[in-house]
Amino acid sequence: MTGAARLSTILLQRARILQYSASWLSAPALPKLGVVEHYSLHSQQEGGDVSVGQRERSYSSAAPSAAYTARNYASNIAEYNRKLIEINNSRRAYLMRDIYEDMQIDGVQPVRDTFHTLISGCMKGDRLQDVMYFFEEMKAMGLAPDVAIYNSVILSCGRCNQIDHAFQVAEEMESNGIPPKHRTFLALLKSCGIAGRVDEAYGVVRRMAASGLTLNSSCYCALIMAYKNRKPVNEDTFHKIFELLEQSKGCEAGSAESEGREDFEEELASLVTGGDIQPTRSYVNRRFTVYYAALQACSELGNATAAKAVIEMLEQSGQQIDASALTELVKCHIAQGHPETAVSEFDKFVESGKNPTLNLYITLIQGCLTKPNASRLASANRLLQQMAERGYFLNTVLGSNLLTLASNDNGGDFSTANCIWDMMQNRNLRASFRAASAYYNGLQRHKVPEDDARLAGARELVSRNERRYNWTSGAQ
């Protein structure tokens, strides 16, 4: 399909969407499309019947320009670029392609920075299909991709576990006369780490050495990830992780070269720490990224002994463990079925004068509520109270998840579930349907009086959800 035909198809689809959606959109009225219908009568042979021929429609805009201007969010390349940057920062990559199609409708020609933002945003959203679409569109428009674009495409392929495609993009980059940079090799190492391809990862390391480049902390993190994801896991896996920790001592935190795109390095730093070690990236100490990667590997593999060894190496280097490192150790103990040990490690951490984080509290409380008993429920209740005293609070998702777990308490006094319910009520948070139903059933099991305020509130919430979703008790 030619460019003109594709643009014509997009225009027709957009016109139909706007026509049918104008009646229910609450925003200012859309430009109304005038529809003109033409009928033609075709006679067959003499004496034959007259039949209605094809119906043709043509769409034309008859709305005033003020209404269109009120709804139009961009009209030139600068405004579109600002909107794309806003979408990129808010991690709403699913809107990138819609904005790009709006640019085509308005006849706005994208520039190189536009594709930088499009590809970077889709990379962060793990939307490989959109990344490759914009990559091909850029080349079709005659814009030669630079090294930052190639790095983002390679990393996007690696994040989606398409390592062979990542190496193909790297070969295309070199065939076009663009030499690989440090971040190019780092993207390839990250791809090998996600796929657990240790041999290919060391092949990239040898190519880096041949190019005169050295390994930084992000490279060592990628190598640790490769050993973590390689199957099968055995004792040699942890020996290699410890060797990489020793080799990483004294390495630089990042590459000294500049490639003009800081968002790529920020994304790599987030990926190195797993992206979910802390709710806020500022809690992560970038000097400990290799130790974080090793601790996360031990946590996912469920080896608390190896995690303790990593923490000992961290302390021997003259550093103090922080909440991020302790969170990974706590996860190891919980995975092995020892939440009491995890709580003990947490108490030592707090007694030493260090500040725990919200993620550490949530991890411990979830571990205590997974398989509850009297002591674990008491620990969870105590941790909830400490969390409230330190100024931490639950949101709707965290509160609903914890309430669902705490409502499984059959032998206790149900105080932990009541505490979570009260914390949510104090902030006017509405529990999910699942959490409210579990809590209501738990109150009934414990034979709470009918005039109890918590029982009445849970009953009202469950009834409201049943009416909203037209749900019938006992229906499948």
Order of alpha helices (4+ residues) and beta strands (2+ residues): alpha-beta-beta-beta-beta-alpha-alpha-alpha-alpha-alpha-alpha-alpha-alpha-alpha-alpha-alpha-alpha-alpha-alpha-alpha-alpha-alpha-alpha-alpha-alpha-alpha-alpha
